[in-house]
Every structure is written in C-alpha cells, then in structure tokens.
Amino acid sequence: MGHDPWSELRDRAEQELRAIEFELHLTTPGTVSDAPEDRGLFSLATHAWAKERKQSPVEVAALIARRQVGAPFSALRAEGAYVNFVMEPGPFAELVLASVGSMGERYGQSPRQKERILLEHTSANPTGPLHVGRARNPFLGDALVRLLRFVGFPVKSEYLVNDIGRQMVLLYWAVTHLSGKSKDPEERVEYRYVKLYQEASERLEKDESLKREIEQLTQRFEGGDVRLTKDIRKIGEAILESILDSLRRVNVTFDSFFWESDAILDGSVQRVIERLMPLSKEEDGAHYIDLSSFGLEGDAAKYVFVRKDGTSLYTTRDIAYHLSKMGRCDVAINILGEDHKLTFQRLKAAFRLMGIDWAPETIFYAFVNLPEGRMSTRKGRVVHLDDLIDEALDRAYTEVSKRRTDLSEAKKREIAETIGISAVRYNIVRVHRPSSSTPMRGPAASSRNRTEAAGRITAFSSMPRSNASFDGSRSSHWASATRPSDGGSIRLPGRRRNSRLNSTSSTATVPCSRRNRRASGMHGSISSLPPGSFFRMRSNAWGSRLRRKCRP
C-alpha cells in the first residue's frame, strides 16, 4: 500500500471497470468517479454505454450490478443510471491499518512539492520573557510548519527579530545605566533585563531629559551607527536566546532569523525610502504615501515611512523585510496577532501602489488578556510561558505518580514531560465548549489562588479515553479565550468530500502561572479566519494543490 490508500482503492476500482468493459464488449471508455455521500466509495455512470448497447441507462446499471465484484469491494449496487462500489467498514479499516503498519510514521506523507514556503511566526520582540498572551503564535506556526512539511512542501520557519526602535534603545539604556541595581545577579537574563526595562519605562514617562537622550540614541541607531547597533544587538541576542530556550522546551525551533538591524546596515531600508519618495507627500517634515484609493480612510490611509527627524518606522522596515521574503520563497505565510490586521492591510496596499503584485498569506490570532487588560511586558502585566510550563509539568508529574506507582522515577518524569508539554501546546490553541466552572477574579480570589491548583491533568489516566484534555474544572485561576458564534468555519482537507469544523461559542482554557497570582481570569476572542486565508485554502493555485496533497 502506498502513501494514499484511497488511490490504491481507486486503482482496484479501475481494474473492475476494465473487466466490466471486456465482459460486455463495451468500446466506450468508462470513468470511475467518487460516489455521493453514503452511496459507496466509487461510482460508474452508464449513459454512454446505454447508447452503445441500445438499452436504457437503468437497464445497463442493473445488468452490471449483477456481476460479482472482486475484493476488497463487497458488491456493486445499481442506483438509477449509476453503479456504486460498496465496501464494508471492516475491510476498509483493515486496508488502512495495513498501510499504517507498513508505512509507520511515513503514512500519509505526500510526494515532494516544488513551492518553497517561508512561514514566519512568533517574532516576539527581544525585550523580555515570552508570555502566554502571545503563545498561540509559536504553537500555531510550528503546527503549520510540521503539517506542510508532512504533505511535501519545503518549508522554512523564520523568526523576525525586531531589534530596531525605541523599545530596544530604552532596554539598552536600562541595561547600561541601571544594571547595578539588579537584586539577583543569578536570575535568568531576560527576567533581570525586563525589570530594568520596566524601571526605565517609568522614568521615561516623567524625565524629559531621558526622553531626549533616547531620541538621540534612536537617531544614531537607525542612522547606521555600527558600534551602537552591535551593542544593542548583543542585548537583544541575550534575550532572544532565552526566548528560544523557552520555546525549545515546548519543541518549537526555527530554521532562520531575520534581524531588522541588518536591513538598516545593508541599506535595504534606505532603498525602500528612496523608492517611496516619488510616491509620497510631506506633512510637518514627515513623508507618507496616500492609500485612500485602496479603501483606507483618515489616518489609516496615511502610510508614514519617514519621521521628520529622518528615522524610519516599523512600516518602512516591514516593507524591506517582505521584499527580502519575496526573493526567498514562492509562498510566504505570516502568523500575526490580531492587532496587526490594519498594519498588514496597509502593507499590502503599499505593495500595490509600488507596482508589486505579491503579498503573503496572513493568519491572525487573538491574544489572551488579563482582567486588568492586555498583557504588557513594559508594564509588568504578564503571565510568563516558562511559569505555565513548569506548572503543567508539576501537575502532570503529580497525576502520573498518583496513578502509576509501578513506574520508575525516570519514567514518571518522562511521561509527565510528554503530557505537560502536549497539554500546554494543545490547550493554548484549541477551541472547546466552555467549562461549567466559574473562575474567581480580583483580590478576593488571591488567597485561594495561592493554594488551589490552576488546572489538573485529566488526560492520559486511561489512554483510550477520547476526551483527553488538560482541564481545570476545580480551578479559580484560569486563562481563557472565547470564540464568538460568527457562523464562520474552517474547511478541512478531505479525500472525497470537505469536512467542516463549525465555529460555535467556545472557550479555550489554560492554567495561569504562579508568578502572577493576580491573573485569576484571562479573556480574549479568537478571531474568525480572514477570507482568503491559508487555512480556508481558497481557489489560489497552490492552495488547491495543497488541498489535494493533504488528503489521506
């Protein structure tokens, strides 16, 4: 059995068709088609044969259906002018399982495809630890990378390192001016640096001289000061490595990294500015392109790409980055937070204004928020991914130890890690119906939050259970995200017919961290997938081919 049992079955149906044509002395070639739902596996139309035999299609279908069919089909069934190949579920399952047994992990893989895919995901700014609010990004992105590779596409996963801008300059200032105030030099670098960054942010709001100093550093930085760029990049590299350590714990890795500072140093950003200048208008010394002809209005239509002090904006560097992408792949896919929807709409419009008939596919996700509002590294209002991982592993180990006293310590740890990591990855991105429990919120919940579990492992206590989940029905300490009943749907690839996963009112839940006990409940909305997105796989040519290759 090859990688596609369905093709093997179709080949056998084709053999039966040839035998039928031979036995009935038919000269008109027949065609094997997929049968309608619940009518069998394949179907033969008899209209052309009826004309040749001078009989009605119904008579020809009845004649063919009396024929004995070979294995694995159980019968031929006439329905009007059609003959359907019938196969019992048992033999069909045996055929599939035999293929799975012979192919192992290679089962379902498709032949190698030509389209090169560059999938950018995560791309969190290197200013502090990765938090749960953005953890959907790496899990969605990594899952897509794995799926696309499995169906034959050469995929490169990339991390855009946003090491340019005021955030990075302020972090650099904080590390170089406040590092002596660190209370715990043994603390992990990203946790130590983010505290300094938060202190510097508080000072910046009150200190005008510090604001001027940061502005001057930013101008030097974006002006191509090599020494300053290298110094700031060292700080970014230290935090990025810690972020990558956290992601490696949950089995997320990257093939390449694109540093925004490189686009400054190699002149890519300056070339974008020069290309946009003839298309631009000036306002108070700043330059922008007018995107009102692309359906944008007001400030959204003003795509500013150079400030009045001559420094670039994120939008300018984003154009340079995507021009680089365009030369390195056939299809680009971006996993982005929902706050980037307008930004990306403007980027695509800018490309069209520049005469560039290209744009990446975009998949947007919603953040997980705290009761106090959206998570913010700068404000210290976060639940860190590392804390969530630690908590999941601890609880998984507790459950495994309780249920499997016969296992060695090493084996318990091994199983607990598999369960804990899988639970974190799955529950942060999954959509399921709301829990019946009501999370406690606010100060009144803090005491109970310190003593109660944020969630419990209910999966894997009995491996055959189909509703395995990392649940927390007894918890008052939750992260949740709700998808509205918008009537949207995700179209899933299928061999014979399209399945649909209908979006209903639902909630995804994950336990919050120990570090931030104020997080008694986090809420956000999972956005509907945008029309034309990669998930929906509309009628673009590569998506159609991918749909076919994804079939089991």
GUVEXKE-830705 format. One line per field, with one value per residue (C-alpha): x, y, z; residue number from 1; residue in three letters. Coordinates in steps of 0.05 Angstrom, whole numbers, padded with zeros to 5 digits. Each point is the difference from the previous one (the first is absolute). Layout:
BEGIN
X <- c(X_...)
Y <- c(Y_...)
Z <- c(Z_...)
seq <- c(NUM_...)
type <- c(Ala_...)
// end
This chain:
BEGIN
X <- c(00000_00028_-00005_-00073_-00046_-00056_00040_00013_-00075_-00014_00051_-00037_-00066_00033_00019_-00073_-00021_00046_-00027_-00072_00017_00033_-00057_-00055_00041_-00004_00041_-00017_00049_-00033_00023_00007_-00027_-00007_-00069_-00048_00001_-00028_-00006_00065_00072_00000_-00052_-00007_-00048_-00033_-00029_00053_-00004_-00076_00005_00051_-00043_-00065_-00029_-00021_00053_-00041_00001_00075_00012_-00043_00038_00068_-00023_-00014_00074_00044_00050_00071_00030_00002_-00068_-00061_-00050_-00021_-00065_-00044_-00033_-00035_00050_00059_00038_00033_00058_-00018_00051_-00013_00033_00038_00041_00009_00029_00045_00027_00016_00031_00043_00026_00013_00037_00045_00013_00007_00010_00005_-00073_-00038_00061_-00005_00052_00046_-00030_00036_-00028_00048_-00036_00028_-00042_00014_-00027_00011_00047_-00009_00041_00064_-00017_-00020_-00025_-00053_-00068_-00064_-00036_00040_00011_-00052_00047_00057_-00048_-00042_00061_00038_-00060_-00008_00074_-00005_-00065_00026_00065_-00040_-00039_00063_00014_00071_-00013_00046_-00022_00026_00002_00000_00042_-00025_00063_-00012_-00040_-00010_-00016_00069_00035_-00035_00019_00072_00000_-00030_00051_00059_-00024_-00041_00033_00034_-00069_-00015_-00017_00014_00059_-00015_-00069_-00010_00022_-00067_-00035_00056_00000_-00076_-00001_00051_-00041_-00062_00036_00027_-00070_-00026_00057_-00012_-00072_00026_00070_00004_00076_-00004_-00050_00049_00057_-00041_-00020_00073_00021_-00057_00024_00071_-00025_-00044_00052_00046_00047_00034_00029_-00066_-00037_00047_-00007_-00076_-00001_00041_-00055_-00053_00039_00004_-00075_-00015_00041_-00040_-00065_00024_00018_-00072_-00027_00047_-00033_-00065_00034_-00002_00062_00018_00040_00019_00000_-00007_00027_-00031_00066_00031_-00051_00025_00074_-00004_-00039_-00065_-00042_00033_-00015_-00074_-00001_00030_-00050_-00059_00021_-00026_-00068_-00003_-00029_00031_-00032_00038_00065_-00023_-00013_-00059_-00035_-00075_-00037_-00070_-00010_00005_-00060_00036_-00024_00026_00066_-00001_00009_00063_00056_00057_00068_00048_-00006_00018_00067_00017_-00008_-00038_-00063_-00019_-00042_00061_00041_-00059_00000_00075_-00010_-00055_00039_00054_-00052_-00026_00068_00008_-00065_-00058_-00052_00007_-00045_-00002_-00030_-00020_-00037_-00067_00029_00038_-00061_00001_00075_-00001_-00057_00042_00062_-00037_-00028_00070_00025_-00054_00016_00072_-00022_00016_-00050_00017_-00021_00008_-00057_-00019_-00030_-00022_-00010_-00028_00040_-00015_-00014_00000_-00059_00042_00007_00047_00066_00058_00073_00015_-00054_00018_-00071_00016_-00004_00065_00001_00055_-00043_-00058_00046_00028_-00069_-00025_00060_-00010_-00073_00012_00053_-00047_-00054_00048_00030_-00069_-00025_00063_00036_00032_00043_00071_00014_00033_-00059_-00050_00040_00003_-00076_-00014_00041_-00036_-00068_00016_00030_-00054_-00054_00030_00006_-00069_-00040_00029_-00024_-00061_-00073_-00050_-00064_00001_00015_-00057_00045_00001_00069_00010_00028_00029_00034_-00050_00026_00074_00002_-00036_00042_00063_-00024_-00044_00025_-00007_-00019_00005_00021_-00060_00028_00044_-00028_-00029_00032_-00061_-00040_-00019_-00012_00071_00012_00039_-00060_-00011_-00072_00019_00042_-00013_00064_-00010_00022_-00057_-00017_-00069_-00018_-00066_-00056_00016_-00023_00069_00034_00067_00000_00038_00033_-00033_00006_-00073_-00036_00015_-00010_-00015_00017_-00055_00018_-00046_00002_00059_00056_00072_00030_00070_00025_00034_00069_00023_00040_-00061_-00054_-00043_-00017_-00063_-00032_00023_-00047_00008_-00033_00025_-00010_-00035_00049_00001_-00028_00054_00044_00045_-00045_-00060_00042_-00040_00007_00071_00041_00048_-00055_-00040_00060_00013_-00073_00010_00067_-00028_-00050_00014)
Y <- c(00000_00068_00066_00007_-00061_00037_00001_-00075_-00012_00043_-00042_-00063_00032_00017_-00074_-00020_00052_-00029_-00070_00025_00032_-00065_-00045_00044_00015_00074_00046_00065_00012_00009_00044_-00014_00058_00011_-00023_00048_-00002_-00065_-00032_-00039_00016_00009_00005_-00017_00038_-00043_00052_-00009_-00076_00002_00035_-00052_-00060_00032_-00008_00049_00023_-00032_-00068_00003_00019_-00059_-00047_00022_-00003_-00075_-00012_-00027_00052_-00015_00015_00046_00022_-00038_00016_00042_00037_00030_00067_00027_00010_-00010_-00059_00010_-00039_-00021_-00018_-00021_00043_-00060_-00017_00074_00010_-00061_00028_00067_-00031_-00046_00062_00035_-00062_-00004_00075_00017_00075_00009_-00017_00056_00037_00029_00004_00060_00065_00056_00061_00027_00026_00051_00000_00055_-00008_00021_00060_00026_00062_-00018_00045_-00052_-00072_-00029_00005_-00040_00057_-00014_-00075_-00018_00027_-00050_-00059_00017_00015_-00062_-00045_00029_-00010_-00073_-00011_00033_-00040_-00064_00012_00012_00074_00026_00047_00047_00029_00070_00047_00074_00033_00070_00029_00071_00055_00036_-00062_-00030_00067_00008_-00071_00014_00063_-00038_-00056_00048_00050_-00041_-00068_00013_00001_-00073_-00035_-00071_-00006_-00075_00013_-00019_00057_00014_00005_00045_00045_00007_00028_00052_00015_00010_00048_00039_00004_00031_00051_00017_00022_00053_00018_00047_-00003_-00076_00007_00044_-00049_-00058_00039_00016_-00073_-00021_00047_-00027_-00071_00007_00044_-00060_00010_-00067_00000_00019_-00051_-00056_00019_00001_-00064_-00036_00015_-00023_-00064_-00017_00007_-00035_-00060_-00005_00005_-00056_-00042_00007_-00019_-00060_-00026_-00004_-00028_00063_00016_00045_-00008_00073_00068_00069_00058_00067_00034_-00037_00034_00067_-00017_-00031_00059_-00038_00050_00060_-00030_-00007_00073_00022_-00043_00030_00073_00013_-00028_00038_00064_00042_00021_00037_-00027_-00073_-00038_-00046_-00034_00009_-00067_00029_-00030_-00069_00007_00031_00064_00054_-00013_-00073_00025_00039_-00051_00038_-00030_00055_00043_00073_-00016_-00047_-00065_-00058_-00032_-00072_00005_00018_-00057_-00047_00016_-00014_-00065_-00024_00020_-00047_-00054_00007_-00019_-00060_-00040_-00015_00007_00040_-00012_00047_-00019_00067_00027_00031_00069_-00005_-00004_00074_00001_-00057_00029_00062_-00040_-00036_00066_00030_-00058_00011_00074_-00019_-00045_-00065_-00055_-00043_-00007_-00053_-00042_00024_-00038_00042_-00024_00034_00014_-00027_00059_00012_00031_00064_00002_-00024_-00031_00049_-00016_00074_00006_-00066_-00026_-00069_-00075_-00030_-00063_-00030_00003_-00033_-00056_-00012_-00003_-00048_-00047_00001_-00018_-00053_-00032_00001_-00035_-00052_-00015_-00009_-00047_-00038_-00020_-00058_00045_00022_00073_00012_-00029_00042_00063_-00020_-00011_00063_00042_-00029_00012_00069_00028_-00030_00028_00071_-00001_-00029_00040_00068_-00008_-00046_00021_-00038_00012_00042_-00032_-00001_00029_00074_00030_00046_00068_00059_00006_-00045_-00058_00009_-00041_-00058_00007_-00012_-00065_-00029_-00033_00041_-00062_-00074_-00053_-00043_-00029_-00062_-00032_-00050_00003_-00022_00059_00044_00064_00008_00071_00044_00022_00042_-00006_00010_00061_00072_00019_-00001_00027_-00004_00024_00000_-00006_00034_-00035_00033_-00055_-00007_-00066_-00032_-00043_-00064_-00038_-00067_-00052_-00007_00058_00062_-00005_00063_00019_00049_00056_00003_00038_-00032_00011_-00021_-00007_-00004_00008_00065_00006_00001_00063_00044_-00020_00059_-00037_-00030_00001_00018_00013_00015_-00018_-00047_00037_-00033_-00021_00056_-00013_-00025_-00024_-00060_-00041_00009_-00019_00039_-00010_00025_-00051_-00021_-00006_-00045_-00045_-00001_-00021_-00059_-00019_00003_-00055_-00064)
Z <- c(00000_-00019_00037_-00022_00012_-00036_-00065_00009_00006_-00060_-00040_00019_-00021_-00067_-00008_00012_-00051_-00053_00015_-00008_-00067_-00024_00022_-00031_-00063_00014_-00045_00035_00058_00068_00057_00075_00041_00074_00023_00036_00075_00029_-00069_-00001_-00016_-00076_-00055_-00074_-00046_-00053_-00048_-00054_00005_-00005_-00067_-00024_00023_-00021_00070_00053_00051_00056_-00036_-00012_00073_00024_-00047_00026_00073_-00007_-00012_00056_00021_00024_00068_00037_-00025_00026_-00055_-00059_00013_-00054_00014_-00060_-00056_00046_00029_00068_00029_00071_00053_00072_00054_00029_-00063_-00014_00069_-00008_-00065_00032_00062_-00042_-00036_00066_00026_-00061_-00007_00074_00010_-00075_-00009_-00032_-00025_-00070_-00054_00003_-00027_-00037_00034_00053_00061_00049_00063_00050_00070_00072_-00014_00071_00014_00038_00059_00051_00013_-00045_00032_-00007_-00036_-00063_00009_-00052_-00053_00007_00010_-00061_-00042_00020_-00012_-00070_-00015_00020_-00039_-00063_00002_00010_-00064_-00040_00000_00013_00058_00036_00067_00014_00059_-00013_00054_00011_00030_-00027_00032_00065_00040_-00015_00012_00067_00019_-00019_00043_00058_-00003_-00006_00053_00050_00001_00067_00032_-00017_00064_-00024_-00049_-00005_-00028_-00073_-00045_-00032_00067_00027_-00062_-00003_00071_-00020_-00062_00042_00046_-00059_-00030_00065_-00001_-00073_00014_00049_-00023_-00060_-00004_-00004_-00057_-00038_00014_-00026_-00062_-00015_00010_-00046_-00055_00006_00001_-00062_-00033_-00006_00060_-00004_00070_00033_-00044_00022_00074_-00003_-00040_00054_00050_-00049_-00015_00075_00009_-00066_00021_00064_-00039_-00045_00061_00023_-00069_-00004_00064_-00039_-00063_-00042_-00041_-00059_-00064_-00010_00033_-00033_00041_-00015_00016_-00059_-00046_00027_-00007_-00070_-00028_-00013_00041_-00034_-00069_00021_00021_-00066_-00038_00038_-00002_-00071_00021_00066_00030_00055_00065_00056_-00027_-00001_-00064_-00013_-00058_-00010_00001_-00004_-00069_00032_00045_00060_00032_00047_00036_-00024_-00071_00019_-00003_00033_-00017_00022_00062_-00002_00034_-00058_00038_-00029_00029_00010_-00063_-00041_00027_-00010_-00075_-00003_00036_-00045_-00063_00028_00010_-00070_-00028_00046_-00009_-00045_00056_00064_00060_00060_00068_00031_00060_-00015_00016_-00066_-00045_-00020_-00004_-00049_-00040_-00009_-00018_-00055_-00026_00000_-00041_-00051_-00003_-00013_-00057_00037_-00015_00060_00072_00054_00027_00070_00058_00059_00072_00062_00062_00069_00046_00075_00038_00005_-00075_-00054_00023_-00002_00012_00010_00055_00032_-00012_-00027_00012_-00024_-00043_00041_00062_-00036_-00025_00070_00029_-00053_00010_00076_-00005_-00053_00044_00060_-00040_-00030_00068_00030_-00055_-00018_00063_-00038_-00044_00014_00017_-00067_-00037_00040_-00018_-00073_-00004_00040_-00048_-00061_00031_00028_-00063_-00044_00046_-00003_-00076_-00012_00050_-00019_-00072_00007_-00003_00043_00036_00064_00066_00049_00053_00013_00010_00060_-00015_00037_00069_00034_-00041_00015_00064_-00031_-00063_00041_00027_-00055_-00063_-00063_-00038_00003_-00049_-00016_-00063_-00004_00063_-00048_-00068_-00041_00025_-00059_00039_00025_00024_00047_00039_00062_00022_00073_-00014_00013_-00036_-00075_-00067_-00050_-00069_-00031_-00073_-00018_-00037_-00066_-00046_-00029_-00013_-00014_-00062_00012_-00056_-00017_-00054_-00021_00029_00041_00075_00038_00070_00018_00047_00059_00065_00034_00049_00001_00070_00028_00071_00019_00030_00072_-00012_-00011_00049_-00019_-00064_00026_-00069_-00070_-00058_-00073_-00066_-00053_-00066_-00057_-00054_-00052_-00069_-00047_00057_-00006_00046_-00045_-00060_-00050_-00075_-00008_-00038_00053_00052_-00046_-00010_00075_00011_-00045_00032_00070_-00014_00039)
seq <- c(1_2_3_4_5_6_7_8_9_10_11_12_13_14_15_16_17_18_19_20_21_22_23_24_25_26_27_28_29_30_31_32_33_34_35_36_37_38_39_40_41_42_43_44_45_46_47_48_49_50_51_52_53_54_55_56_57_58_59_60_61_62_63_64_65_66_67_68_69_70_71_72_73_74_75_76_77_78_79_80_81_82_83_84_85_86_87_88_89_90_91_92_93_94_95_96_97_98_99_100_101_102_103_104_105_106_107_108_109_110_111_112_113_114_115_116_117_118_119_120_121_122_123_124_125_126_127_128_129_130_131_132_133_134_135_136_137_138_139_140_141_142_143_144_145_146_147_148_149_150_151_152_153_154_155_156_157_158_159_160_161_162_163_164_165_166_167_168_169_170_171_172_173_174_175_176_177_178_179_180_181_182_183_184_185_186_187_188_189_190_191_192_193_194_195_196_197_198_199_200_201_202_203_204_205_206_207_208_209_210_211_212_213_214_215_216_217_218_219_220_221_222_223_224_225_226_227_228_229_230_231_232_233_234_235_236_237_238_239_240_241_242_243_244_245_246_247_248_249_250_251_252_253_254_255_256_257_258_259_260_261_262_263_264_265_266_267_268_269_270_271_272_273_274_275_276_277_278_279_280_281_282_283_284_285_286_287_288_289_290_291_292_293_294_295_296_297_298_299_300_301_302_303_304_305_306_307_308_309_310_311_312_313_314_315_316_317_318_319_320_321_322_323_324_325_326_327_328_329_330_331_332_333_334_335_336_337_338_339_340_341_342_343_344_345_346_347_348_349_350_351_352_353_354_355_356_357_358_359_360_361_362_363_364_365_366_367_368_369_370_371_372_373_374_375_376_377_378_379_380_381_382_383_384_385_386_387_388_389_390_391_392_393_394_395_396_397_398_399_400_401_402_403_404_405_406_407_408_409_410_411_412_413_414_415_416_417_418_419_420_421_422_423_424_425_426_427_428_429_430_431_432_433_434_435_436_437_438_439_440_441_442_443_444_445_446_447_448_449_450_451_452_453_454_455_456_457_458_459_460_461_462_463_464_465_466_467_468_469_470_471_472_473_474_475_476_477_478_479_480_481_482_483_484_485_486_487_488_489_490_491_492_493_494_495_496_497_498_499_500_501_502_503_504_505_506_507_508_509_510_511_512_513_514_515_516_517_518_519_520_521_522_523_524_525_526_527_528_529_530_531_532_533_534_535_536_537_538_539_540_541_542_543_544_545_546_547_548_549_550_551_552)
type <- c(Met_Gly_His_Asp_Pro_Trp_Ser_Glu_Leu_Arg_Asp_Arg_Ala_Glu_Gln_Glu_Leu_Arg_Ala_Ile_Glu_Phe_Glu_Leu_His_Leu_Thr_Thr_Pro_Gly_Thr_Val_Ser_Asp_Ala_Pro_Glu_Asp_Arg_Gly_Leu_Phe_Ser_Leu_Ala_Thr_His_Ala_Trp_Ala_Lys_Glu_Arg_Lys_Gln_Ser_Pro_Val_Glu_Val_Ala_Ala_Leu_Ile_Ala_Arg_Arg_Gln_Val_Gly_Ala_Pro_Phe_Ser_Ala_Leu_Arg_Ala_Glu_Gly_Ala_Tyr_Val_Asn_Phe_Val_Met_Glu_Pro_Gly_Pro_Phe_Ala_Glu_Leu_Val_Leu_Ala_Ser_Val_Gly_Ser_Met_Gly_Glu_Arg_Tyr_Gly_Gln_Ser_Pro_Arg_Gln_Lys_Glu_Arg_Ile_Leu_Leu_Glu_His_Thr_Ser_Ala_Asn_Pro_Thr_Gly_Pro_Leu_His_Val_Gly_Arg_Ala_Arg_Asn_Pro_Phe_Leu_Gly_Asp_Ala_Leu_Val_Arg_Leu_Leu_Arg_Phe_Val_Gly_Phe_Pro_Val_Lys_Ser_Glu_Tyr_Leu_Val_Asn_Asp_Ile_Gly_Arg_Gln_Met_Val_Leu_Leu_Tyr_Trp_Ala_Val_Thr_His_Leu_Ser_Gly_Lys_Ser_Lys_Asp_Pro_Glu_Glu_Arg_Val_Glu_Tyr_Arg_Tyr_Val_Lys_Leu_Tyr_Gln_Glu_Ala_Ser_Glu_Arg_Leu_Glu_Lys_Asp_Glu_Ser_Leu_Lys_Arg_Glu_Ile_Glu_Gln_Leu_Thr_Gln_Arg_Phe_Glu_Gly_Gly_Asp_Val_Arg_Leu_Thr_Lys_Asp_Ile_Arg_Lys_Ile_Gly_Glu_Ala_Ile_Leu_Glu_Ser_Ile_Leu_Asp_Ser_Leu_Arg_Arg_Val_Asn_Val_Thr_Phe_Asp_Ser_Phe_Phe_Trp_Glu_Ser_Asp_Ala_Ile_Leu_Asp_Gly_Ser_Val_Gln_Arg_Val_Ile_Glu_Arg_Leu_Met_Pro_Leu_Ser_Lys_Glu_Glu_Asp_Gly_Ala_His_Tyr_Ile_Asp_Leu_Ser_Ser_Phe_Gly_Leu_Glu_Gly_Asp_Ala_Ala_Lys_Tyr_Val_Phe_Val_Arg_Lys_Asp_Gly_Thr_Ser_Leu_Tyr_Thr_Thr_Arg_Asp_Ile_Ala_Tyr_His_Leu_Ser_Lys_Met_Gly_Arg_Cys_Asp_Val_Ala_Ile_Asn_Ile_Leu_Gly_Glu_Asp_His_Lys_Leu_Thr_Phe_Gln_Arg_Leu_Lys_Ala_Ala_Phe_Arg_Leu_Met_Gly_Ile_Asp_Trp_Ala_Pro_Glu_Thr_Ile_Phe_Tyr_Ala_Phe_Val_Asn_Leu_Pro_Glu_Gly_Arg_Met_Ser_Thr_Arg_Lys_Gly_Arg_Val_Val_His_Leu_Asp_Asp_Leu_Ile_Asp_Glu_Ala_Leu_Asp_Arg_Ala_Tyr_Thr_Glu_Val_Ser_Lys_Arg_Arg_Thr_Asp_Leu_Ser_Glu_Ala_Lys_Lys_Arg_Glu_Ile_Ala_Glu_Thr_Ile_Gly_Ile_Ser_Ala_Val_Arg_Tyr_Asn_Ile_Val_Arg_Val_His_Arg_Pro_Ser_Ser_Ser_Thr_Pro_Met_Arg_Gly_Pro_Ala_Ala_Ser_Ser_Arg_Asn_Arg_Thr_Glu_Ala_Ala_Gly_Arg_Ile_Thr_Ala_Phe_Ser_Ser_Met_Pro_Arg_Ser_Asn_Ala_Ser_Phe_Asp_Gly_Ser_Arg_Ser_Ser_His_Trp_Ala_Ser_Ala_Thr_Arg_Pro_Ser_Asp_Gly_Gly_Ser_Ile_Arg_Leu_Pro_Gly_Arg_Arg_Arg_Asn_Ser_Arg_Leu_Asn_Ser_Thr_Ser_Ser_Thr_Ala_Thr_Val_Pro_Cys_Ser_Arg_Arg_Asn_Arg_Arg_Ala_Ser_Gly_Met_His_Gly_Ser_Ile_Ser_Ser_Leu_Pro_Pro_Gly_Ser_Phe_Phe_Arg_Met_Arg_Ser_Asn_Ala_Trp_Gly_Ser_Arg_Leu_Arg_Arg_Lys_Cys_Arg_Pro)
// end
